[in-house]
């Protein structure tokens, strides 16, 4: 197995973390411990779980952590939609597209690992 830093899905999820930190800077201060914190934690969870899974000794463990990353992406997508409904975000298409691309890559990696 390659190092997690070499995985494109990890690289793109790191980019997503930067995007989420950037967009949440514009949220109201009263969301600091609410939506801002939750969105940032979910975003950080994605590459972190990819890295942790890759460091585990077995393919099954790696797959388990990839599923956790997918769950975090789903949470994050929901939180972006909530932020949009609250008028904290005007254009969510870039973030939603990034999430969908990463989720698709995770699904492909899981499928590949299961077939080994």
MOPAC internal coordinates of N, CA, C and O (Angstrom, degrees):
PM7 1SCF
backbone

  N    0.0000 0     0.00 0     0.00 0    0    0    0
  C    1.4579 1     0.00 0     0.00 0    1    0    0
  C    1.5271 1   109.16 1     0.00 0    2    1    0
  O    1.2310 1   121.29 1   -42.56 1    3    2    1
  N    1.3042 1   115.13 1   137.44 1    3    2    1
  C    1.4600 1   120.48 1   178.06 1    5    3    2
  C    1.5275 1   110.32 1   -71.91 1    6    5    3
  O    1.2310 1   121.20 1   -18.03 1    7    6    5
  N    1.3055 1   115.31 1   161.97 1    7    6    5
  C    1.4542 1   119.69 1   174.59 1    9    7    6
  C    1.5230 1   108.55 1   -66.24 1   10    9    7
  O    1.2310 1   120.99 1   -31.36 1   11   10    9
  N    1.3165 1   115.71 1   148.64 1   11   10    9
  C    1.4663 1   119.04 1  -176.11 1   13   11   10
  C    1.5268 1   112.51 1   -61.06 1   14   13   11
  O    1.2310 1   120.15 1   149.71 1   15   14   13
  N    1.3432 1   117.33 1   -30.29 1   15   14   13
  C    1.4652 1   119.99 1  -179.90 1   17   15   14
  C    1.5226 1   112.30 1   -64.69 1   18   17   15
  O    1.2310 1   120.32 1   158.66 1   19   18   17
  N    1.3200 1   116.98 1   -21.34 1   19   18   17
  C    1.4626 1   121.45 1  -179.89 1   21   19   18
  C    1.5253 1   112.37 1   -85.65 1   22   21   19
  O    1.2310 1   120.23 1   167.88 1   23   22   21
  N    1.3131 1   117.16 1   -12.12 1   23   22   21
  C    1.4606 1   120.70 1  -179.01 1   25   23   22
  C    1.5256 1   110.06 1   -78.59 1   26   25   23
  O    1.2310 1   121.09 1   -52.65 1   27   26   25
  N    1.3110 1   115.53 1   127.35 1   27   26   25
  C    1.4655 1   120.05 1  -179.01 1   29   27   26
  C    1.5328 1   111.05 1   -60.40 1   30   29   27
  O    1.2310 1   120.30 1   142.62 1   31   30   29
  N    1.3175 1   117.03 1   -37.38 1   31   30   29
  C    1.4583 1   120.73 1  -179.67 1   33   31   30
  C    1.5293 1   110.65 1   -63.22 1   34   33   31
  O    1.2310 1   119.89 1   143.75 1   35   34   33
  N    1.3154 1   117.81 1   -36.25 1   35   34   33
  C    1.4647 1   121.03 1   176.69 1   37   35   34
  C    1.5259 1   109.82 1   -67.69 1   38   37   35
  O    1.2310 1   120.21 1   135.78 1   39   38   37
  N    1.3288 1   117.20 1   -44.22 1   39   38   37
  C    1.4622 1   121.62 1   179.70 1   41   39   38
  C    1.5264 1   111.16 1   -60.39 1   42   41   39
  O    1.2310 1   120.72 1   135.39 1   43   42   41
  N    1.3261 1   116.23 1   -44.61 1   43   42   41
  C    1.4627 1   119.55 1  -179.58 1   45   43   42
  C    1.5262 1   111.70 1   -69.43 1   46   45   43
  O    1.2310 1   120.26 1   146.81 1   47   46   45
  N    1.3050 1   117.10 1   -33.19 1   47   46   45
  C    1.4607 1   118.91 1   177.76 1   49   47   46
  C    1.5331 1   110.74 1   -70.76 1   50   49   47
  O    1.2310 1   120.08 1   149.74 1   51   50   49
  N    1.3169 1   117.45 1   -30.26 1   51   50   49
  C    1.4672 1   120.53 1   173.38 1   53   51   50
  C    1.5307 1   110.25 1   -65.61 1   54   53   51
  O    1.2310 1   120.57 1   140.15 1   55   54   53
  N    1.3270 1   116.51 1   -39.85 1   55   54   53
  C    1.4682 1   120.59 1   175.81 1   57   55   54
  C    1.5287 1   110.60 1   -61.89 1   58   57   55
  O    1.2310 1   120.78 1   139.89 1   59   58   57
  N    1.3258 1   116.11 1   -40.11 1   59   58   57
  C    1.4626 1   120.46 1   178.99 1   61   59   58
  C    1.5293 1   110.86 1   -62.39 1   62   61   59
  O    1.2310 1   120.04 1   141.14 1   63   62   61
  N    1.3145 1   117.53 1   -38.86 1   63   62   61
  C    1.4714 1   120.75 1   177.21 1   65   63   62
  C    1.5266 1   109.60 1   -57.27 1   66   65   63
  O    1.2310 1   120.62 1   133.53 1   67   66   65
  N    1.3301 1   116.43 1   -46.47 1   67   66   65
  C    1.4658 1   120.20 1   178.82 1   69   67   66
  C    1.5253 1   111.17 1   -60.44 1   70   69   67
  O    1.2310 1   120.40 1   136.95 1   71   70   69
  N    1.3252 1   116.85 1   -43.05 1   71   70   69
  C    1.4712 1   120.67 1   179.03 1   73   71   70
  C    1.5252 1   110.97 1   -60.15 1   74   73   71
  O    1.2310 1   120.69 1   134.77 1   75   74   73
  N    1.3177 1   116.29 1   -45.23 1   75   74   73
  C    1.4667 1   120.44 1  -177.23 1   77   75   74
  C    1.5269 1   110.66 1   -66.68 1   78   77   75
  O    1.2310 1   119.88 1   137.49 1   79   78   77
  N    1.3088 1   117.83 1   -42.51 1   79   78   77
  C    1.4649 1   119.85 1   177.04 1   81   79   78
  C    1.5220 1   110.54 1   -60.99 1   82   81   79
  O    1.2310 1   120.45 1   140.08 1   83   82   81
  N    1.3131 1   116.74 1   -39.92 1   83   82   81
  C    1.4613 1   121.23 1  -179.55 1   85   83   82
  C    1.5295 1   111.93 1   -65.75 1   86   85   83
  O    1.2310 1   120.39 1   131.47 1   87   86   85
  N    1.3291 1   116.86 1   -48.53 1   87   86   85
  C    1.4677 1   118.16 1  -176.26 1   89   87   86
  C    1.5225 1   112.60 1   -71.16 1   90   89   87
  O    1.2310 1   119.98 1   149.41 1   91   90   89
  N    1.3189 1   117.65 1   -30.59 1   91   90   89
  C    1.4679 1   118.81 1  -178.40 1   93   91   90
  C    1.5256 1   112.18 1   -76.09 1   94   93   91
  O    1.2310 1   119.79 1   167.93 1   95   94   93
  N    1.3240 1   118.01 1   -12.07 1   95   94   93
  C    1.4712 1   120.76 1   175.31 1   97   95   94
  C    1.5209 1   111.67 1   -63.15 1   98   97   95
  O    1.2310 1   120.63 1   155.36 1   99   98   97
  N    1.3272 1   116.40 1   -24.64 1   99   98   97
  C    1.4657 1   120.44 1  -177.62 1  101   99   98
  C    1.5300 1   112.84 1   -90.51 1  102  101   99
  O    1.2310 1   119.75 1   176.54 1  103  102  101
  N    1.3177 1   118.09 1    -3.46 1  103  102  101
  C    1.4619 1   121.38 1  -178.55 1  105  103  102
  C    1.5324 1   109.72 1   -71.51 1  106  105  103
  O    1.2310 1   120.10 1   -22.76 1  107  106  105
  N    1.3170 1   117.42 1   157.24 1  107  106  105
  C    1.4684 1   120.47 1   177.64 1  109  107  106
  C    1.5326 1   111.70 1   -60.66 1  110  109  107
  O    1.2310 1   121.01 1   -31.05 1  111  110  109
  N    1.3229 1   115.67 1   148.95 1  111  110  109
  C    1.4667 1   121.02 1  -179.27 1  113  111  110
  C    1.5248 1   112.93 1   -58.47 1  114  113  111
  O    1.2310 1   120.27 1   148.64 1  115  114  113
  N    1.3252 1   117.10 1   -31.36 1  115  114  113
  C    1.4649 1   118.41 1  -178.03 1  117  115  114
  C    1.5282 1   112.77 1   -71.20 1  118  117  115
  O    1.2310 1   120.07 1   174.58 1  119  118  117
  N    1.3219 1   117.47 1    -5.42 1  119  118  117
  C    1.4700 1   121.86 1   175.21 1  121  119  118
  C    1.5325 1   112.39 1   -95.49 1  122  121  119
  O    1.2310 1   120.52 1  -177.59 1  123  122  121
  N    1.3346 1   116.62 1     2.41 1  123  122  121
  C    1.4660 1   120.66 1  -176.52 1  125  123  122
  C    1.5269 1   112.27 1   -53.06 1  126  125  123
  O    1.2310 1   120.18 1   137.24 1  127  126  125
  N    1.3116 1   117.26 1   -42.76 1  127  126  125
  C    1.4695 1   120.80 1  -178.13 1  129  127  126
  C    1.5239 1   111.65 1  -101.95 1  130  129  127
  O    1.2310 1   120.73 1  -172.90 1  131  130  129
  N    1.3080 1   116.20 1     7.10 1  131  130  129
  C    1.4576 1   121.29 1   178.48 1  133  131  130
  C    1.5145 1   110.86 1  -110.90 1  134  133  131
  O    1.2310 1   121.29 1    72.12 1  135  134  133
  N    1.3106 1   115.15 1  -107.88 1  135  134  133
  C    1.4552 1   121.25 1  -173.62 1  137  135  134
  C    1.5322 1   112.90 1   -62.79 1  138  137  135
  O    1.2310 1   120.12 1   140.92 1  139  138  137
  N    1.3248 1   117.37 1   -39.08 1  139  138  137
  C    1.4756 1   119.93 1   179.75 1  141  139  138
  C    1.5245 1   109.96 1   -59.32 1  142  141  139
  O    1.2310 1   121.17 1   127.86 1  143  142  141
  N    1.3131 1   115.38 1   -52.14 1  143  142  141
  C    1.4647 1   120.52 1  -178.38 1  145  143  142
  C    1.5230 1   111.54 1   -61.39 1  146  145  143
  O    1.2310 1   120.57 1   136.00 1  147  146  145
  N    1.3217 1   116.51 1   -44.00 1  147  146  145
  C    1.4604 1   120.56 1  -178.05 1  149  147  146
  C    1.5254 1   111.35 1   -64.97 1  150  149  147
  O    1.2310 1   120.20 1   135.34 1  151  150  149
  N    1.3283 1   117.22 1   -44.66 1  151  150  149
  C    1.4678 1   120.60 1  -179.72 1  153  151  150
  C    1.5248 1   111.22 1   -63.73 1  154  153  151
  O    1.2310 1   120.94 1   138.11 1  155  154  153
  N    1.3151 1   115.81 1   -41.89 1  155  154  153
  C    1.4642 1   119.27 1  -179.88 1  157  155  154
  C    1.5242 1   111.14 1   -66.32 1  158  157  155
  O    1.2310 1   120.26 1   138.61 1  159  158  157
  N    1.3225 1   117.11 1   -41.39 1  159  158  157
  C    1.4692 1   119.87 1   178.75 1  161  159  158
  C    1.5269 1   111.28 1   -63.35 1  162  161  159
  O    1.2310 1   120.48 1   137.20 1  163  162  161
  N    1.3211 1   116.68 1   -42.80 1  163  162  161
  C    1.4714 1   119.78 1   178.65 1  165  163  162
  C    1.5188 1   111.05 1   -63.01 1  166  165  163
  O    1.2310 1   120.71 1   135.73 1  167  166  165
  N    1.3307 1   116.25 1   -44.27 1  167  166  165
  C    1.4679 1   119.91 1  -179.47 1  169  167  166
  C    1.5237 1   110.79 1   -62.13 1  170  169  167
  O    1.2310 1   120.23 1   134.50 1  171  170  169
  N    1.3238 1   117.16 1   -45.50 1  171  170  169
  C    1.4634 1   121.88 1  -179.67 1  173  171  170
  C    1.5286 1   111.01 1   -65.09 1  174  173  171
  O    1.2310 1   120.43 1   148.43 1  175  174  173
  N    1.3082 1   116.78 1   -31.57 1  175  174  173
  C    1.4607 1   121.88 1  -179.28 1  177  175  174
  C    1.5276 1   112.70 1   -62.19 1  178  177  175
  O    1.2310 1   120.34 1   148.07 1  179  178  177
  N    1.3239 1   116.95 1   -31.93 1  179  178  177
  C    1.4679 1   119.77 1  -174.58 1  181  179  178
  C    1.5346 1   111.64 1   -64.21 1  182  181  179
  O    1.2310 1   118.76 1   118.92 1  183  182  181
  N    1.3438 1   119.96 1   -61.08 1  183  182  181
  C    1.4672 1   118.05 1  -179.91 1  185  183  182
  C    1.5277 1   112.51 1   -68.00 1  186  185  183
  O    1.2310 1   120.55 1   151.17 1  187  186  185
  N    1.3249 1   116.56 1   -28.83 1  187  186  185
  C    1.4674 1   119.65 1   179.36 1  189  187  186
  C    1.5230 1   111.30 1   -63.96 1  190  189  187
  O    1.2310 1   120.34 1   137.04 1  191  190  189
  N    1.3203 1   116.95 1   -42.96 1  191  190  189
  C    1.4676 1   120.26 1   179.25 1  193  191  190
  C    1.5199 1   112.05 1   -71.85 1  194  193  191
  O    1.2310 1   120.19 1   146.85 1  195  194  193
  N    1.3236 1   117.24 1   -33.15 1  195  194  193
  C    1.4662 1   119.55 1   174.10 1  197  195  194
  C    1.5283 1   109.10 1   -61.63 1  198  197  195
  O    1.2310 1   120.68 1   134.39 1  199  198  197
  N    1.3277 1   116.31 1   -45.61 1  199  198  197
  C    1.4660 1   120.96 1  -179.59 1  201  199  198
  C    1.5240 1   111.31 1   -64.32 1  202  201  199
  O    1.2310 1   120.55 1   134.36 1  203  202  201
  N    1.3236 1   116.55 1   -45.64 1  203  202  201
  C    1.4639 1   119.15 1  -179.17 1  205  203  202
  C    1.5223 1   111.24 1   -64.04 1  206  205  203
  O    1.2310 1   120.46 1   137.11 1  207  206  205
  N    1.3184 1   116.73 1   -42.89 1  207  206  205
  C    1.4612 1   120.26 1   179.11 1  209  207  206
  C    1.5118 1   112.59 1   -62.79 1  210  209  207
  O    1.2310 1   120.88 1   139.44 1  211  210  209
  N    1.3354 1   115.93 1   -40.56 1  211  210  209
  C    1.4655 1   120.26 1   179.66 1  213  211  210
  C    1.5257 1   111.28 1   -64.79 1  214  213  211
  O    1.2310 1   120.92 1   150.83 1  215  214  213
  N    1.3269 1   115.84 1   -29.17 1  215  214  213
  C    1.4649 1   120.19 1  -178.79 1  217  215  214
  C    1.5275 1   112.80 1   -81.09 1  218  217  215
  O    1.2310 1   120.39 1   166.67 1  219  218  217
  N    1.3082 1   116.87 1   -13.33 1  219  218  217
  C    1.4598 1   120.64 1   179.36 1  221  219  218
  C    1.5195 1   110.45 1   -71.49 1  222  221  219
  O    1.2310 1   121.13 1   -18.80 1  223  222  221
  N    1.2988 1   115.44 1   161.20 1  223  222  221
  C    1.4560 1   120.31 1  -173.96 1  225  223  222
  C    1.5117 1   116.32 1   -79.79 1  226  225  223
  O    1.2310 1   119.89 1   165.05 1  227  226  225
  N    1.3256 1   117.82 1   -14.95 1  227  226  225
  C    1.4597 1   117.86 1  -174.34 1  229  227  226
  C    1.5234 1   111.91 1  -127.35 1  230  229  227
  O    1.2310 1   121.80 1   -24.04 1  231  230  229
  N    1.3133 1   114.17 1   155.96 1  231  230  229
  C    1.4573 1   120.80 1   176.95 1  233  231  230
  C    1.5221 1   110.29 1   -63.54 1  234  233  231
  O    1.2310 1   120.16 1   140.48 1  235  234  233
  N    1.3289 1   117.30 1   -39.52 1  235  234  233
  C    1.4666 1   120.57 1  -179.79 1  237  235  234
  C    1.5234 1   111.80 1   -62.15 1  238  237  235
  O    1.2310 1   120.30 1   140.71 1  239  238  237
  N    1.3193 1   117.03 1   -39.29 1  239  238  237
  C    1.4640 1   120.52 1   176.97 1  241  239  238
  C    1.5254 1   110.44 1   -65.07 1  242  241  239
  O    1.2310 1   120.52 1   137.84 1  243  242  241
  N    1.3247 1   116.61 1   -42.16 1  243  242  241
  C    1.4615 1   120.88 1   178.56 1  245  243  242
  C    1.5284 1   109.57 1   -59.73 1  246  245  243
  O    1.2310 1   120.49 1   133.15 1  247  246  245
  N    1.3050 1   116.67 1   -46.85 1  247  246  245
  C    1.4638 1   121.36 1   179.65 1  249  247  246
  C    1.5314 1   110.41 1   -59.40 1  250  249  247
  O    1.2310 1   120.55 1   137.45 1  251  250  249
  N    1.3198 1   116.55 1   -42.55 1  251  250  249
  C    1.4710 1   120.35 1   179.84 1  253  251  250
  C    1.5302 1   110.93 1   -58.86 1  254  253  251
  O    1.2310 1   120.51 1   136.55 1  255  254  253
  N    1.3215 1   116.62 1   -43.45 1  255  254  253
  C    1.4607 1   120.11 1  -179.96 1  257  255  254
  C    1.5315 1   112.00 1   -71.35 1  258  257  255
  O    1.2310 1   120.17 1   150.15 1  259  258  257
  N    1.3215 1   117.27 1   -29.85 1  259  258  257
  C    1.4661 1   120.02 1   175.13 1  261  259  258
  C    1.5273 1   110.18 1   -66.61 1  262  261  259
  O    1.2310 1   120.30 1   142.59 1  263  262  261
  N    1.3199 1   117.03 1   -37.41 1  263  262  261
  C    1.4717 1   120.20 1   175.68 1  265  263  262
  C    1.5316 1   110.93 1   -64.74 1  266  265  263
  O    1.2310 1   120.34 1   142.40 1  267  266  265
  N    1.3144 1   116.95 1   -37.60 1  267  266  265
  C    1.4685 1   120.38 1   176.45 1  269  267  266
  C    1.5238 1   109.46 1   -62.56 1  270  269  267
  O    1.2310 1   120.34 1   138.59 1  271  270  269
  N    1.3291 1   116.96 1   -41.41 1  271  270  269
  C    1.4659 1   120.85 1   177.03 1  273  271  270
  C    1.5207 1   110.94 1   -60.46 1  274  273  271
  O    1.2310 1   120.31 1   138.48 1  275  274  273
  N    1.3247 1   117.01 1   -41.52 1  275  274  273
  C    1.4695 1   120.14 1   177.83 1  277  275  274
  C    1.5274 1   110.96 1   -62.67 1  278  277  275
  O    1.2310 1   120.53 1   140.53 1  279  278  277
  N    1.3084 1   116.59 1   -39.47 1  279  278  277
  C    1.4645 1   120.16 1   177.39 1  281  279  278
  C    1.5156 1   111.76 1   -62.41 1  282  281  279
  O    1.2310 1   120.62 1   138.00 1  283  282  281
  N    1.3216 1   116.42 1   -42.00 1  283  282  281
  C    1.4633 1   120.61 1   178.11 1  285  283  282
  C    1.5242 1   111.12 1   -63.85 1  286  285  283
  O    1.2310 1   120.42 1   142.22 1  287  286  285
  N    1.3202 1   116.81 1   -37.78 1  287  286  285
  C    1.4674 1   120.48 1   176.89 1  289  287  286
  C    1.5216 1   111.30 1   -63.08 1  290  289  287
  O    1.2310 1   120.31 1   138.92 1  291  290  289
  N    1.3221 1   117.01 1   -41.08 1  291  290  289
  C    1.4668 1   120.42 1   178.81 1  293  291  290
  C    1.5252 1   111.00 1   -64.19 1  294  293  291
  O    1.2310 1   120.82 1   138.44 1  295  294  293
  N    1.3218 1   116.04 1   -41.56 1  295  294  293
  C    1.4650 1   120.14 1   175.96 1  297  295  294
  C    1.5214 1   110.32 1   -60.45 1  298  297  295
  O    1.2310 1   120.80 1   133.63 1  299  298  297
  N    1.3233 1   116.08 1   -46.37 1  299  298  297
  C    1.4560 1   121.10 1  -178.15 1  301  299  298
  C    1.5275 1   111.29 1   -62.42 1  302  301  299
  O    1.2310 1   120.49 1   138.49 1  303  302  301
  N    1.3143 1   116.66 1   -41.51 1  303  302  301
  C    1.4644 1   120.11 1   178.17 1  305  303  302
  C    1.5331 1   110.41 1   -59.65 1  306  305  303
  O    1.2310 1   120.50 1   136.48 1  307  306  305
  N    1.3177 1   116.65 1   -43.52 1  307  306  305
  C    1.4612 1   121.11 1   178.15 1  309  307  306
  C    1.5232 1   110.90 1   -62.69 1  310  309  307
  O    1.2310 1   120.32 1   138.15 1  311  310  309
  N    1.3166 1   116.99 1   -41.85 1  311  310  309
  C    1.4624 1   120.63 1  -179.95 1  313  311  310
  C    1.5270 1   111.74 1   -66.18 1  314  313  311
  O    1.2310 1   120.05 1   144.68 1  315  314  313
  N    1.3186 1   117.52 1   -35.32 1  315  314  313
  C    1.4675 1   120.72 1   175.68 1  317  315  314
  C    1.5261 1   109.82 1   -64.73 1  318  317  315
  O    1.2310 1   120.48 1   138.11 1  319  318  317
  N    1.3178 1   116.68 1   -41.89 1  319  318  317
  C    1.4661 1   120.38 1   177.97 1  321  319  318
  C    1.5316 1   110.96 1   -64.31 1  322  321  319
  O    1.2310 1   120.32 1   141.70 1  323  322  321
  N    1.3258 1   116.99 1   -38.30 1  323  322  321
  C    1.4695 1   120.89 1   175.95 1  325  323  322
  C    1.5245 1   109.91 1   -63.54 1  326  325  323
  O    1.2310 1   120.37 1   133.29 1  327  326  325
  N    1.3305 1   116.89 1   -46.71 1  327  326  325
  C    1.4673 1   120.85 1   179.50 1  329  327  326
  C    1.5269 1   110.85 1   -59.47 1  330  329  327
  O    1.2310 1   120.56 1   142.84 1  331  330  329
  N    1.3046 1   116.53 1   -37.16 1  331  330  329
  C    1.4620 1   120.65 1   177.37 1  333  331  330
  C    1.5312 1   110.57 1   -65.83 1  334  333  331
  O    1.2310 1   120.34 1   136.16 1  335  334  333
  N    1.3250 1   116.95 1   -43.84 1  335  334  333
  C    1.4683 1   120.67 1   179.16 1  337  335  334
  C    1.5270 1   111.74 1   -63.90 1  338  337  335
  O    1.2310 1   120.73 1   149.45 1  339  338  337
  N    1.3203 1   116.22 1   -30.55 1  339  338  337
  C    1.4648 1   120.86 1   178.41 1  341  339  338
  C    1.5279 1   111.82 1   -85.27 1  342  341  339
  O    1.2310 1   120.74 1  -175.80 1  343  342  341
  N    1.3152 1   116.18 1     4.20 1  343  342  341
  C    1.4723 1   123.59 1   179.91 1  345  343  342
  C    1.5276 1   113.54 1    64.21 1  346  345  343
  O    1.2310 1   120.42 1  -151.31 1  347  346  345
  N    1.3300 1   116.81 1    28.69 1  347  346  345
  C    1.4578 1   121.02 1   173.46 1  349  347  346
  C    1.5227 1   110.33 1   -85.08 1  350  349  347
  O    1.2310 1   120.43 1   155.81 1  351  350  349
  N    1.3158 1   116.78 1   -24.19 1  351  350  349
  C    1.4666 1   123.02 1   179.36 1  353  351  350
  C    1.5208 1   108.78 1  -127.71 1  354  353  351
  O    1.2310 1   120.91 1   -42.32 1  355  354  353
  N    1.3253 1   115.87 1   137.68 1  355  354  353
  C    1.4652 1   118.44 1   177.98 1  357  355  354
  C    1.5254 1   111.68 1   -99.86 1  358  357  355
  O    1.2310 1   120.25 1   141.07 1  359  358  357
  N    1.3249 1   117.12 1   -38.93 1  359  358  357
  C    1.4646 1   120.51 1  -178.74 1  361  359  358
  C    1.5209 1   108.90 1  -120.72 1  362  361  359
  O    1.2310 1   121.18 1   -71.23 1  363  362  361
  N    1.3113 1   115.34 1   108.77 1  363  362  361
  C    1.4621 1   119.95 1  -177.26 1  365  363  362
  C    1.5191 1   112.68 1  -102.17 1  366  365  363
  O    1.2310 1   120.32 1   177.69 1  367  366  365
  N    1.3283 1   117.00 1    -2.31 1  367  366  365
  C    1.4680 1   120.27 1  -171.64 1  369  367  366
  C    1.5231 1   112.97 1   -60.74 1  370  369  367
  O    1.2310 1   119.76 1   138.71 1  371  370  369
  N    1.3281 1   118.06 1   -41.29 1  371  370  369
  C    1.4693 1   120.82 1  -178.76 1  373  371  370
  C    1.5236 1   110.08 1   -62.42 1  374  373  371
  O    1.2310 1   120.63 1   134.01 1  375  374  373
  N    1.3239 1   116.41 1   -45.99 1  375  374  373
  C    1.4616 1   120.22 1  -178.75 1  377  375  374
  C    1.5190 1   111.94 1   -67.10 1  378  377  375
  O    1.2310 1   120.20 1   136.97 1  379  378  377
  N    1.3080 1   117.22 1   -43.03 1  379  378  377
  C    1.4660 1   120.82 1   179.70 1  381  379  378
  C    1.5277 1   109.91 1   -65.06 1  382  381  379
  O    1.2310 1   120.36 1   138.56 1  383  382  381
  N    1.3318 1   116.92 1   -41.44 1  383  382  381
  C    1.4702 1   120.23 1   177.61 1  385  383  382
  C    1.5232 1   111.04 1   -62.03 1  386  385  383
  O    1.2310 1   120.18 1   137.34 1  387  386  385
  N    1.3305 1   117.27 1   -42.66 1  387  386  385
  C    1.4694 1   120.97 1   178.01 1  389  387  386
  C    1.5227 1   110.69 1   -60.86 1  390  389  387
  O    1.2310 1   120.73 1   135.44 1  391  390  389
  N    1.3167 1   116.21 1   -44.56 1  391  390  389
  C    1.4619 1   120.77 1  -179.97 1  393  391  390
  C    1.5203 1   110.54 1   -62.07 1  394  393  391
  O    1.2310 1   120.34 1   135.96 1  395  394  393
  N    1.3203 1   116.96 1   -44.04 1  395  394  393
  C    1.4655 1   120.38 1  -179.56 1  397  395  394
  C    1.5240 1   111.65 1   -65.06 1  398  397  395
  O    1.2310 1   120.20 1   140.92 1  399  398  397
  N    1.3364 1   117.22 1   -39.08 1  399  398  397
  C    1.4698 1   120.50 1   177.87 1  401  399  398
  C    1.5223 1   110.82 1   -64.41 1  402  401  399
  O    1.2310 1   120.60 1   134.29 1  403  402  401
  N    1.3191 1   116.46 1   -45.71 1  403  402  401
  C    1.4609 1   120.65 1  -179.55 1  405  403  402
  C    1.5261 1   110.27 1   -64.41 1  406  405  403
  O    1.2310 1   120.49 1   137.06 1  407  406  405
  N    1.3142 1   116.67 1   -42.94 1  407  406  405
  C    1.4622 1   120.51 1   178.85 1  409  407  406
  C    1.5232 1   111.29 1   -61.18 1  410  409  407
  O    1.2310 1   120.72 1   138.69 1  411  410  409
  N    1.3201 1   116.23 1   -41.31 1  411  410  409
  C    1.4622 1   120.73 1   178.01 1  413  411  410
  C    1.5279 1   111.04 1   -63.56 1  414  413  411
  O    1.2310 1   120.52 1   137.94 1  415  414  413
  N    1.3289 1   116.61 1   -42.06 1  415  414  413
  C    1.4657 1   120.53 1   178.46 1  417  415  414
  C    1.5261 1   111.04 1   -65.25 1  418  417  415
  O    1.2310 1   120.52 1   139.31 1  419  418  417
  N    1.3240 1   116.60 1   -40.69 1  419  418  417
  C    1.4655 1   119.50 1   176.98 1  421  419  418
  C    1.5208 1   110.37 1   -61.40 1  422  421  419
  O    1.2310 1   120.73 1   136.40 1  423  422  421
  N    1.3243 1   116.21 1   -43.60 1  423  422  421
  C    1.4606 1   120.28 1   178.26 1  425  423  422
  C    1.5149 1   111.92 1   -60.42 1  426  425  423
  O    1.2310 1   120.63 1   138.75 1  427  426  425
  N    1.3310 1   116.40 1   -41.25 1  427  426  425
  C    1.4596 1   120.51 1   177.96 1  429  427  426
  C    1.5152 1   112.25 1   -65.59 1  430  429  427
  O    1.2310 1   120.70 1   139.85 1  431  430  429
  N    1.3282 1   116.27 1   -40.15 1  431  430  429
  C    1.4615 1   120.25 1   179.00 1  433  431  430
  C    1.5302 1   110.42 1   -66.75 1  434  433  431
  O    1.2310 1   120.51 1   138.44 1  435  434  433
  N    1.3182 1   116.64 1   -41.56 1  435  434  433
  C    1.4658 1   120.23 1   177.45 1  437  435  434
  C    1.5239 1   110.07 1   -60.71 1  438  437  435
  O    1.2310 1   120.59 1   133.40 1  439  438  437
  N    1.3107 1   116.48 1   -46.60 1  439  438  437
  C    1.4693 1   120.98 1   179.82 1  441  439  438
  C    1.5262 1   110.56 1   -59.92 1  442  441  439
  O    1.2310 1   120.74 1   136.38 1  443  442  441
  N    1.3289 1   116.20 1   -43.62 1  443  442  441
  C    1.4673 1   120.91 1   178.78 1  445  443  442
  C    1.5310 1   110.78 1   -61.59 1  446  445  443
  O    1.2310 1   120.65 1   133.47 1  447  446  445
  N    1.3208 1   116.35 1   -46.53 1  447  446  445
  C    1.4638 1   120.15 1  -178.17 1  449  447  446
  C    1.5241 1   111.92 1   -65.81 1  450  449  447
  O    1.2310 1   120.36 1   143.79 1  451  450  449
  N    1.3183 1   116.91 1   -36.21 1  451  450  449
  C    1.4686 1   120.35 1   178.90 1  453  451  450
  C    1.5255 1   112.02 1   -67.73 1  454  453  451
  O    1.2310 1   120.42 1   153.01 1  455  454  453
  N    1.3248 1   116.81 1   -26.99 1  455  454  453
  C    1.4706 1   120.13 1  -177.04 1  457  455  454
  C    1.5222 1   113.06 1   -84.07 1  458  457  455
  O    1.2310 1   120.05 1   174.90 1  459  458  457
  N    1.3034 1   117.51 1    -5.10 1  459  458  457
  C    1.4760 1   121.40 1  -178.01 1  461  459  458
  C    1.5002 1   112.26 1   -77.60 1  462  461  459
  O    1.2310 1   120.10 1   180.00 1  463  462  461

